[in-house]
Amino acid sequence: MNSILKLSIFITFACGGLLCSSLLCDDARAEDHQINFFNSAFIPTSLTIEAGDSVTWSWVAGNHQLSSGFPGGAPGTPDQPGALFTATINAQNPTFTHTFTQMGITVGFFDEFNPVQIGSITILDDTLTFEVGVVDNSYLPQIIEIFEGDRVRWVHEPMEMLHTVTSGMPGGDPGTIEEPGALFDEESSDLNPIFEYTFDDAMELPYYCIPHVDFGMVGQVIVQDRFIRGDSDRSGALDIGDAIYCLGFLFQGATTPNCLDALDVSDDGQVDIADAVSLLGYLFSSTAAPAAPFPTEGPDRTADTLQCHP
C-alpha cells in the first residue's frame, strides 16, 4: 500500500473516530477588566491590558455616552470619536463590553456627555526585552534565545573595564551578519552602561568584545521566527495539508521541519500523532483551536526544546 493511501486511511479514521476529546481553549486565559462609571468620573481612568482581553464599562450613577477615541480626534484613525465603539451607559443599559485584539496601541475613550472625562487603554504587544550582563570578561548569559521583534539590553557592571558589544566575528565574511560590526558596534563602559538592540529578523547572530575576544568574550543571540501554531508547512493558513505534512514527518521519514514548534499543536513540548489528530479535529470536528500563537503569527514563550527558524 503506498504512503499517500496510508495517510488517507489514517486521516479518514482520525476524522471519523478519534476526535471526540477537546483541549481547553486559549481564550480561557483572556481577562475581563472593569471600569465603573460614576456621575462625573470613571474609575480607573487608564488600563494596561493584553491583546484578547476585554474591558467592561459598568454603570454606577448618571447618564453617559461612551465613545472610543478622543474629542476632536483625527478622522480615519482610532482617535476619531466612535471609530471603534460607542455605547449608552445608564440605569437601563448598565454595561458595555469590548474585546481588544490589536497589539501595541493605545485606545482612548471618553464620555460624550462630559467630554473632559477622558481615559485610555494600552494594549501590550507581544515583544519582550532580555537583559545580558557585561561583567568579568563575559556576557551573561552567553547564549540567549529570543523571537523576532524582541530586544536585548546589554548592561555594563559598574567599575568593570571597558568592553564592546560588536556584532559578527573577527574575520567574518563581508556582507553577512558575521561581518564585524555589520549590525552594531557599541562601547560598554561606565560612561555608556546600557546598549539595546531590537531584532526584527530571525537569525543566529554571534557577537564579541573587541578588546577581549581572545579571552573568550563572545556571545550569541538566537532569534527565532514567529509562526502560526498548526501551520506545519508555513503556508500562512491551516488546512488538511498541514496534518499530512505533520504525519509525513512522523511516519514517512520526511526532513525535520525548520519550524518544528509549528507542528506542536497542543504546545506540550513534543510532536506526536496527537498533534495531527488535534489539528484534524479543529479543521473538521469543531474541537479546540491550536494553542497560541494562533490564529495570527506570534512567539511561543513556552519553555521547551522546540524552535522555529525560517
LODO-920236 format. One record per residue: residue in three letters; x, y, z of N, C-alpha, C in turn. Coordinates in pm, whole numbers. Layout:
REM residues N
NODE torpa  neast nnorth    nup caeast canorth   caup  ceast cnorth    cup
NODE   ALA      X      Y      Z      X       Y      Z      X      Y      Z
...
***
This chain:
REM residues 310
NODE torpa  neast nnorth    nup caeast canorth   caup  ceast cnorth    cup
NODE   MET     86   -119      0      0       0      0     89    124      0
NODE   ASN     64    222    -90    153     337    -95    129    431     23
NODE   SER    229    519     45    227     602    166    111    702    165
NODE   ILE     78    756     48    -32     853     43   -164    787     79
NODE   LEU   -184    664     31   -307     591     65   -312    563    214
NODE   LYS   -197    524    271   -194     501    417   -234    626    493
NODE   LEU   -180    742    450   -215     866    517   -363    897    500
NODE   SER   -416    871    382   -559     897    358   -645    811    449
NODE   ILE   -607    683    465   -683     595    553   -676    644    696
NODE   PHE   -554    686    738   -541     736    874   -626    860    897
NODE   ILE   -623    953    800   -700    1077    815   -848   1046    824
NODE   THR   -897    955    739  -1038     917    743  -1074    858    878
NODE   PHE   -987    770    928  -1011     706   1057  -1010    809   1169
NODE   ALA   -912    902   1163   -900    1002   1268  -1022   1093   1270
NODE   CYS  -1063   1138   1151  -1177    1229   1145  -1305   1158   1190
NODE   GLY  -1309   1029   1167  -1432     958   1199  -1444    913   1342
NODE   GLY  -1329    889   1409  -1347     829   1540  -1252    868   1649
NODE   LEU  -1148    948   1621  -1050     977   1726  -1056   1119   1775
NODE   LEU  -1156   1197   1733  -1154    1339   1764  -1265   1378   1860
NODE   CYS  -1294   1292   1955  -1404    1321   2046  -1360   1403   2166
NODE   SER  -1229   1409   2194  -1183    1485   2309  -1150   1627   2266
NODE   SER  -1143   1717   2362  -1109    1856   2332  -1013   1909   2435
NODE   LEU   -942   2018   2396   -848    2084   2485   -911   2213   2536
NODE   LEU   -855   2267   2642   -902    2396   2690   -868   2503   2587
NODE   CYS   -960   2589   2557   -937    2693   2459   -841   2797   2515
NODE   ASP   -760   2852   2425   -668    2957   2467   -744   3079   2517
NODE   ASP   -869   3098   2468   -948    3213   2512   -971   3212   2661
NODE   ALA   -959   3095   2727   -984    3087   2870   -884   3172   2947
NODE   ARG   -770   3205   2886   -669    3283   2956   -694   3433   2943
NODE   ALA   -788   3474   2858   -818    3617   2843   -884   3669   2970
NODE   GLU   -861   3798   2999   -917    3860   3119  -1020   3966   3080
NODE   ASP  -1114   3990   3172  -1210    4099   3156  -1180   4203   3263
NODE   HIS  -1153   4326   3219  -1118    4435   3310  -1240   4526   3329
NODE   GLN  -1251   4586   3446  -1370    4662   3481  -1339   4810   3495
NODE   ILE  -1427   4894   3439  -1423    5038   3460  -1563   5081   3504
NODE   ASN  -1572   5153   3617  -1701    5195   3672  -1729   5341   3638
NODE   PHE  -1851   5365   3587  -1897    5500   3553  -1973   5559   3671
NODE   PHE  -1924   5673   3722  -1994    5749   3824  -2055   5873   3758
NODE   ASN  -2113   5963   3836  -2180    6080   3779  -2088   6159   3687
NODE   SER  -1970   6192   3734  -1879    6275   3654  -1737   6222   3658
NODE   ALA  -1725   6092   3668  -1592    6030   3670  -1605   5883   3638
NODE   PHE  -1496   5825   3590  -1491    5679   3583  -1360   5633   3645
NODE   ILE  -1365   5517   3704  -1251    5462   3777  -1232   5316   3737
NODE   PRO  -1108   5279   3694   -990    5364   3675   -999   5442   3544
NODE   THR   -914   5542   3530   -914    5621   3407   -822   5562   3300
NODE   SER   -735   5471   3339   -646    5408   3240   -621   5263   3279
NODE   LEU   -598   5182   3176   -571    5040   3195   -459   4998   3100
NODE   THR   -384   4897   3141   -290    4831   3052   -330   4684   3046
NODE   ILE   -360   4635   2926   -413    4500   2911   -335   4427   2802
NODE   GLU   -367   4301   2783   -308    4221   2677   -409   4202   2564
NODE   ALA   -357   4180   2443   -445    4153   2330   -531   4030   2360
NODE   GLY   -659   4038   2328   -753    3932   2359   -832   3958   2485
NODE   ASP   -784   4051   2570   -859    4088   2689   -977   4177   2651
NODE   SER  -1075   4180   2739  -1190    4268   2719  -1199   4368   2833
NODE   VAL  -1272   4475   2808  -1298    4577   2910  -1449   4595   2919
NODE   THR  -1500   4594   3040  -1643    4617   3064  -1661   4746   3141
NODE   TRP  -1736   4840   3080  -1772    4964   3148  -1906   4940   3218
NODE   SER  -1912   4971   3347  -2032    4942   3427  -2089   5070   3487
NODE   TRP  -2221   5081   3481  -2291    5198   3535  -2297   5193   3686
NODE   VAL  -2267   5307   3749  -2288    5324   3893  -2388   5437   3917
NODE   ALA  -2369   5547   3842  -2461    5661   3855  -2450   5748   3730
NODE   GLY  -2556   5826   3704  -2553    5922   3596  -2592   5863   3461
NODE   ASN  -2591   5950   3359  -2618    5910   3221  -2495   5942   3137
NODE   HIS  -2453   5846   3055  -2327    5861   2983  -2340   5808   2841
NODE   GLN  -2261   5866   2752  -2247    5815   2617  -2099   5785   2595
NODE   LEU  -2065   5657   2613  -1927    5614   2598  -1887   5616   2451
NODE   SER  -1769   5667   2424  -1720    5670   2287  -1570   5641   2287
NODE   SER  -1526   5561   2191  -1382    5541   2174  -1321   5666   2113
NODE   GLY  -1187   5677   2122  -1117    5792   2065  -1106   5907   2164
NODE   PHE  -1083   6024   2109  -1069    6145   2189  -1153   6256   2126
NODE   PRO  -1203   6351   2205  -1276    6463   2146  -1189   6534   2043
NODE   GLY  -1239   6549   1921  -1163    6613   1814  -1056   6525   1754
NODE   GLY  -1060   6396   1780   -960    6304   1726   -961   6300   1575
NODE   ALA   -845   6274   1515   -829    6280   1369   -918   6176   1300
NODE   PRO   -994   6218   1198  -1077    6123   1123   -992   6015   1057
NODE   GLY  -1048   5895   1050   -980    5784    986   -875   5717   1072
NODE   THR   -865   5757   1198   -771    5695   1292   -850   5641   1411
NODE   PRO   -786   5556   1495   -855    5510   1616   -891   5623   1711
NODE   ASP   -827   5742   1693   -859    5856   1779   -990   5923   1741
NODE   GLN  -1042   5893   1623  -1169    5951   1580  -1280   5907   1675
NODE   PRO  -1360   5999   1727  -1466    5960   1820  -1559   5855   1759
NODE   GLY  -1576   5747   1832  -1665    5641   1789  -1611   5549   1683
NODE   ALA  -1484   5560   1647  -1429    5477   1539  -1432   5329   1575
NODE   LEU  -1410   5297   1702  -1406    5157   1744  -1534   5113   1814
NODE   PHE  -1592   5201   1892  -1716    5164   1963  -1783   5289   2018
NODE   THR  -1911   5277   2041  -1990    5379   2111  -2105   5307   2179
NODE   ALA  -2141   5352   2298  -2246    5282   2373  -2305   5375   2478
NODE   THR  -2435   5359   2502  -2501    5431   2611  -2482   5354   2740
NODE   ILE  -2443   5427   2845  -2425    5366   2978  -2517   5440   3075
NODE   ASN  -2623   5373   3119  -2714    5431   3217  -2784   5319   3292
NODE   ALA  -2884   5354   3370  -2953    5253   3451  -3020   5147   3364
NODE   GLN  -3067   5185   3245  -3133    5089   3156  -3031   5007   3075
NODE   ASN  -2914   5062   3055  -2806    4994   2981  -2680   4996   3068
NODE   PRO  -2676   4910   3169  -2574    4925   3274  -2433   4880   3238
NODE   THR  -2415   4804   3131  -2280    4758   3098  -2257   4758   2947
NODE   PHE  -2130   4773   2911  -2086    4757   2773  -1949   4694   2776
NODE   THR  -1927   4593   2689  -1800    4521   2687  -1741   4524   2546
NODE   HIS  -1611   4548   2539  -1540    4547   2412  -1413   4465   2428
NODE   THR  -1385   4380   2329  -1263    4299   2329  -1160   4363   2238
NODE   PHE  -1037   4375   2289   -930    4442   2217   -834   4338   2161
NODE   THR   -814   4341   2030   -733    4239   1965   -604   4292   1904
NODE   GLN   -596   4422   1876   -476    4477   1812   -370   4508   1916
NODE   MET   -250   4459   1893   -142    4475   1989    -70   4608   1970
NODE   GLY     -8   4653   2079     85    4764   2072     24   4899   2042
NODE   ILE   -100   4923   2080   -163    5052   2056   -225   5104   2186
NODE   THR   -257   5232   2187   -332    5291   2298   -463   5344   2243
NODE   VAL   -572   5304   2304   -707    5344   2261   -765   5438   2365
NODE   GLY   -805   5556   2320   -870    5649   2410  -1019   5623   2421
NODE   PHE  -1081   5675   2527  -1227    5671   2539  -1271   5790   2624
NODE   PHE  -1397   5832   2605  -1447    5948   2679  -1598   5942   2685
NODE   ASP  -1653   6031   2766  -1799    6043   2780  -1845   6162   2698
NODE   GLU  -1922   6137   2593  -1968    6245   2506  -2053   6347   2581
NODE   PHE  -2118   6305   2690  -2198    6398   2769  -2111   6481   2864
NODE   ASN  -1986   6443   2877  -1891    6513   2964  -1753   6498   2904
NODE   PRO  -1724   6571   2794  -1604    6545   2713  -1471   6561   2787
NODE   VAL  -1471   6628   2902  -1345    6639   2976  -1313   6509   3048
NODE   GLN  -1408   6419   3049  -1389    6289   3114  -1326   6193   3013
NODE   ILE  -1193   6181   3018  -1117    6107   2918  -1034   5998   2985
NODE   GLY  -1024   5883   2918   -940    5773   2967   -866   5707   2852
NODE   SER   -785   5608   2886   -709    5538   2782   -685   5394   2822
NODE   ILE   -671   5311   2719   -642    5168   2737   -523   5134   2650
NODE   THR   -417   5085   2710   -296    5046   2637   -296   4895   2621
NODE   ILE   -289   4849   2496   -283    4705   2469   -137   4669   2442
NODE   LEU    -83   4584   2527     57    4546   2516     83   4471   2387
NODE   ASP    204   4485   2334    242    4397   2225    302   4270   2284
NODE   ASP    348   4180   2197    396    4050   2247    548   4041   2242
NODE   THR    615   4156   2245    760    4155   2246    812   4165   2389
NODE   LEU    935   4122   2408    998    4127   2540   1138   4185   2526
NODE   THR   1192   4233   2638   1330    4278   2644   1408   4184   2735
NODE   PHE   1519   4134   2683   1603    4040   2756   1734   4108   2795
NODE   GLU   1780   4083   2916   1899    4152   2966   2020   4060   2966
NODE   VAL   2132   4114   2921   2260    4042   2923   2359   4127   3003
NODE   GLY   2421   4067   3104   2521    4138   3182   2656   4138   3112
NODE   VAL   2725   4251   3120   2862    4262   3068   2953   4271   3190
NODE   VAL   3016   4159   3225   3086    4152   3354   3194   4044   3348
NODE   ASP   3309   4074   3412   3418    3976   3427   3458   3913   3294
NODE   ASN   3478   3998   3192   3517    3948   3060   3421   3844   3005
NODE   SER   3292   3861   3036   3191    3765   2991   3060   3839   2960
NODE   TYR   2981   3776   2875   2842    3814   2857   2757   3709   2929
NODE   LEU   2670   3752   3018   2589    3659   3096   2442   3688   3077
NODE   PRO   2365   3594   3018   2410    3464   2967   2484   3478   2834
NODE   GLN   2565   3379   2805   2645    3384   2683   2559   3362   2558
NODE   ILE   2461   3274   2569   2369    3246   2458   2228   3281   2504
NODE   ILE   2157   3356   2421   2021    3395   2457   1929   3367   2339
NODE   GLU   1811   3313   2368   1713    3281   2264   1594   3374   2276
NODE   ILE   1560   3440   2165   1451    3536   2163   1369   3514   2036
NODE   PHE   1271   3602   2012   1190    3598   1890   1200   3730   1815
NODE   GLU   1163   3725   1687   1157    3847   1607   1079   3955   1682
NODE   GLY   1134   4077   1681   1068    4188   1748   1113   4209   1891
NODE   ASP   1177   4109   1951   1228    4123   2088   1354   4210   2090
NODE   ARG   1386   4257   2210   1504    4341   2229   1601   4274   2326
NODE   VAL   1729   4303   2306   1831    4261   2402   1897   4387   2457
NODE   ARG   1909   4391   2589   1973    4504   2656   2100   4455   2725
NODE   TRP   2213   4507   2680   2341    4475   2743   2368   4579   2851
NODE   VAL   2395   4532   2974   2412    4620   3089   2553   4603   3145
NODE   HIS   2630   4711   3146   2769    4711   3192   2772   4716   3344
NODE   GLU   2846   4625   3404   2859    4627   3551   2946   4746   3592
NODE   PRO   2904   4825   3694   2984    4940   3738   3126   4899   3776
NODE   MET   3220   4983   3740   3363    4965   3771   3426   4854   3687
NODE   GLU   3352   4795   3597   3407    4694   3506   3492   4765   3401
NODE   MET   3594   4696   3349   3678    4755   3246   3598   4779   3118
NODE   LEU   3657   4855   3026   3590    4889   2901   3576   4764   2813
NODE   HIS   3456   4748   2756   3428    4639   2663   3357   4696   2541
NODE   THR   3331   4610   2444   3242    4645   2334   3138   4534   2317
NODE   VAL   3030   4570   2254   2930    4473   2208   2928   4488   2056
NODE   THR   2997   4397   1989   3020    4409   1845   2963   4288   1774
NODE   SER   2871   4312   1682   2809    4200   1610   2909   4135   1516
NODE   GLY   2883   4007   1486   2970    3933   1396   3086   3867   1468
NODE   MET   3188   3836   1395   3308    3773   1450   3431   3829   1378
NODE   PRO   3546   3834   1445   3667    3880   1375   3691   3795   1249
NODE   GLY   3713   3864   1138   3735    3793   1012   3609   3742    947
NODE   GLY   3490   3780    998   3365    3735    939   3348   3784    797
NODE   ASP   3276   3707    715   3262    3739    573   3190   3873    553
NODE   PRO   3247   3961    472   3181    4089    441   3044   4065    376
NODE   GLY   2950   4149    411   2817    4139    353   2727   4039    422
NODE   THR   2774   3976    528   2693    3882    606   2680   3935    748
NODE   ILE   2594   3872    827   2579    3916    966   2702   3884   1048
NODE   GLU   2792   3802    994   2916    3772   1065   3025   3877   1039
NODE   GLU   3000   3970    948   3096    4078    927   3107   4161   1055
NODE   PRO   3228   4188   1103   3243    4264   1228   3170   4399   1222
NODE   GLY   3080   4419   1319   3009    4547   1329   2902   4569   1226
NODE   ALA   2862   4468   1152   2762    4486   1046   2629   4537   1102
NODE   LEU   2590   4490   1219   2464    4532   1280   2485   4635   1391
NODE   PHE   2588   4617   1470   2615    4713   1577   2758   4698   1627
NODE   ASP   2811   4805   1680   2945    4807   1740   2943   4916   1845
NODE   GLU   2915   4878   1969   2890    4975   2075   2987   4957   2191
NODE   GLU   3033   5069   2245   3114    5065   2367   3027   5028   2486
NODE   SER   3083   4947   2576   3015    4912   2700   3108   4953   2814
NODE   SER   3071   5061   2884   3158    5118   2986   3074   5190   3090
NODE   ASP   3142   5245   3190   3069    5323   3290   3005   5447   3228
NODE   LEU   3066   5499   3121   3009    5616   3054   2897   5578   2959
NODE   ASN   2897   5456   2910   2792    5405   2820   2747   5269   2872
NODE   PRO   2673   5269   2983   2647    5142   3053   2538   5055   2992
NODE   ILE   2455   5110   2904   2343    5033   2851   2338   5047   2699
NODE   PHE   2329   4934   2633   2307    4931   2489   2192   4836   2461
NODE   GLU   2097   4880   2379   1979    4799   2350   1960   4789   2200
NODE   TYR   1925   4669   2154   1906    4648   2010   1781   4562   1990
NODE   THR   1698   4603   1892   1577    4529   1857   1606   4441   1736
NODE   PHE   1573   4314   1747   1598    4218   1640   1469   4196   1562
NODE   ASP   1464   4248   1441   1343    4240   1360   1338   4117   1271
NODE   ASP   1450   4047   1256   1456    3932   1167   1513   3811   1241
NODE   ALA   1468   3692   1199   1522    3569   1255   1667   3552   1210
NODE   MET   1751   3508   1300   1894    3489   1269   1962   3420   1386
NODE   GLU   2084   3375   1363   2171    3328   1470   2295   3416   1465
NODE   LEU   2299   3516   1553   2400    3621   1545   2508   3602   1650
NODE   PRO   2633   3582   1607   2744    3585   1702   2784   3730   1729
NODE   TYR   2838   3756   1845   2893    3889   1874   3010   3873   1971
NODE   TYR   3086   3980   1989   3208    3967   2067   3253   4102   2122
NODE   CYS   3350   4098   2212   3413    4217   2266   3548   4232   2197
NODE   ILE   3570   4346   2130   3693    4365   2053   3818   4351   2142
NODE   PRO   3825   4416   2261   3948    4404   2339   3970   4266   2401
NODE   HIS   3862   4187   2417   3875    4066   2496   3825   3940   2425
NODE   VAL   3814   3945   2293   3769    3826   2222   3868   3712   2239
NODE   ASP   3997   3744   2250   4097    3638   2267   4090   3574   2405
NODE   PHE   4016   3638   2497   3994    3580   2629   3862   3502   2634
NODE   GLY   3800   3486   2517   3676    3409   2511   3551   3490   2536
NODE   MET   3561   3625   2525   3443    3708   2549   3361   3717   2421
NODE   VAL   3277   3616   2401   3190    3607   2285   3050   3570   2332
NODE   GLY   2952   3599   2250   2814    3565   2281   2738   3532   2155
NODE   GLN   2612   3493   2173   2527    3460   2058   2382   3492   2092
NODE   VAL   2314   3553   1993   2170    3577   2004   2101   3491   1899
NODE   ILE   2018   3398   1944   1939    3314   1854   1799   3375   1845
NODE   VAL   1766   3427   1727   1638    3494   1707   1547   3399   1629
NODE   GLN   1442   3350   1693   1350    3257   1628   1245   3331   1546
NODE   ASP   1191   3259   1450   1087    3311   1362    952   3305   1433
NODE   ARG    869   3405   1409    730    3397   1455    654   3299   1365
NODE   PHE    550   3239   1419    479    3137   1342    335   3127   1388
NODE   ILE    255   3056   1308    117    3022   1345    117   2875   1386
NODE   ARG     73   2847   1507     73    2708   1552    -25   2626   1468
NODE   GLY     21   2509   1423    -58    2424   1337    -26   2441   1190
NODE   ASP     37   2554   1154     73    2581   1015    204   2508    983
NODE   SER    196   2376    975    314    2292    962    396   2323    839
NODE   ASP    329   2350    727    402    2373    601    433   2520    578
NODE   ARG    400   2608    677    432    2750    673    369   2821    554
NODE   SER    248   2779    516    179    2842    404    103   2967    445
NODE   GLY     88   2990    575     14    3105    624   -130   3075    657
NODE   ALA   -175   2951    634   -313    2913    664   -316   2766    705
NODE   LEU   -415   2730    787   -430    2592    830   -526   2518    738
NODE   ASP   -483   2399    691   -568    2314    611   -521   2170    627
NODE   ILE   -583   2079    555   -551    1938    570   -407   1908    532
NODE   GLY   -349   1993    445   -211    1975    407   -116   1984    526
NODE   ASP   -153   2061    627    -68    2072    746    -67   1942    825
NODE   ALA   -183   1877    834   -189    1747    903   -108   1642    826
NODE   ILE   -120   1642    695    -43    1547    613    106   1573    628
NODE   TYR    144   1699    631    285    1736    649    338   1682    782
NODE   CYS    258   1699    887    297    1651   1020    311   1499   1021
NODE   LEU    214   1431    961    218    1284    956    335   1235    872
NODE   GLY    366   1307    766    479    1270    683    610   1278    759
NODE   PHE    621   1381    843    741    1394    926    749   1281   1028
NODE   LEU    635   1247   1087    635    1146   1192    656   1004   1140
NODE   PHE    598    973   1021    592     833    978    655    803    842
NODE   GLN    691    909    769    743     885    634    890    925    619
NODE   GLY    954    960    729   1096     995    723   1124   1126    654
NODE   ALA   1027   1216    652   1050    1346    590   1153   1426    669
NODE   THR   1218   1520    601   1319    1603    666   1258   1680    782
NODE   THR   1334   1692    891   1286    1766   1006   1255   1910    967
NODE   PRO   1135   1959    994   1098    2096    956   1184   2199   1028
NODE   ASN   1206   2313    961   1278    2422   1027   1201   2477   1145
NODE   CYS   1068   2477   1132    983    2529   1241    909   2413   1305
NODE   LEU    981   2333   1381    921    2217   1445    814   2259   1545
NODE   ASP    829   2378   1602    732    2426   1701    593   2441   1641
NODE   ALA    583   2470   1511    452    2488   1449    373   2359   1446
NODE   LEU    442   2244   1450    375    2114   1447    318   2076   1583
NODE   ASP    365   2140   1688    324    2108   1825    192   2178   1855
NODE   VAL     83   2123   1802    -48    2188   1807    -96   2211   1950
NODE   SER    -66   2116   2039   -114    2126   2177    -17   2201   2267
NODE   ASP    101   2237   2216    203    2308   2292    243   2231   2419
NODE   ASP    265   2100   2401    310    2021   2515    460   1991   2508
NODE   GLY    528   2054   2411    672    2039   2403    720   1921   2322
NODE   GLN    629   1852   2254    669    1740   2170    574   1729   2051
NODE   VAL    624   1669   1944    543    1649   1824    511   1501   1813
NODE   ASP    382   1467   1812    341    1328   1801    209   1320   1727
NODE   ILE    155   1200   1717     33    1180   1639    -85   1258   1694
NODE   ALA    -83   1286   1826   -193    1361   1886   -203   1501   1827
NODE   ASP    -90   1557   1784    -94    1691   1725   -168   1690   1591
NODE   ALA   -141   1589   1507   -213    1577   1380   -363   1555   1405
NODE   VAL   -395   1472   1503   -535    1444   1536   -604   1571   1585
NODE   SER   -536   1647   1671   -594    1771   1722   -620   1870   1609
NODE   LEU   -526   1878   1516   -543    1970   1404   -661   1928   1317
NODE   LEU   -673   1799   1289   -786    1750   1211   -918   1776   1283
NODE   GLY   -914   1762   1415  -1035    1790   1492  -1078   1935   1481
NODE   TYR   -981   2024   1487  -1012    2166   1473  -1067   2197   1334
NODE   LEU  -1008   2135   1232  -1048    2165   1094  -1184   2107   1059
NODE   PHE  -1216   1987   1113  -1334    1915   1064  -1437   1879   1171
NODE   SER  -1403   1892   1298  -1498    1848   1401  -1525   1954   1508
NODE   SER  -1480   2077   1483  -1508    2189   1573  -1455   2168   1713
NODE   THR  -1344   2095   1726  -1279    2084   1857  -1190   2205   1878
NODE   ALA  -1118   2206   1989  -1046    2325   2032   -943   2370   1929
NODE   ALA   -924   2502   1922   -824    2560   1833   -684   2531   1887
NODE   PRO   -584   2536   1799   -446    2521   1847   -413   2625   1953
NODE   ALA   -315   2591   2037   -269    2684   2139   -203   2805   2072
NODE   ALA   -186   2914   2146   -116    3031   2094     29   2995   2061
NODE   PRO     86   3056   1956     32    3166   1876    -64   3117   1767
NODE   PHE   -186   3164   1775   -292    3129   1681   -407   3227   1705
NODE   PRO   -476   3277   1605   -468    3245   1462   -368   3331   1385
NODE   THR   -302   3426   1452   -202    3509   1385    -63   3470   1432
NODE   GLU     38   3513   1357    176    3480   1393    214   3541   1527
NODE   GLY    299   3471   1598    347    3522   1725    459   3436   1778
NODE   PRO    510   3470   1896    616    3390   1959    558   3281   2048
NODE   ASP    637   3179   2074    600    3076   2170    696   3087   2288
NODE   ARG    647   3136   2401    731    3156   2519    738   3032   2608
NODE   THR    674   2922   2568    676    2801   2648    818   2747   2655
NODE   ALA    857   2704   2774    993    2650   2794    997   2506   2744
NODE   ASP   1047   2488   2623   1067    2352   2569   1181   2358   2469
NODE   THR   1212   2245   2408   1328    2237   2317   1292   2265   2173
NODE   LEU   1164   2284   2142   1121    2306   2004   1148   2450   1964
NODE   GLN   1199   2467   1842   1230    2601   1793   1168   2625   1657
NODE   CYS   1175   2751   1613   1121    2787   1482   1220   2878   1411
NODE   HIS   1270   2830   1298   1364    2906   1217   1309   2918   1076
NODE   PRO   1348   3022   1003   1295    3041    867   1324   2922    777
***
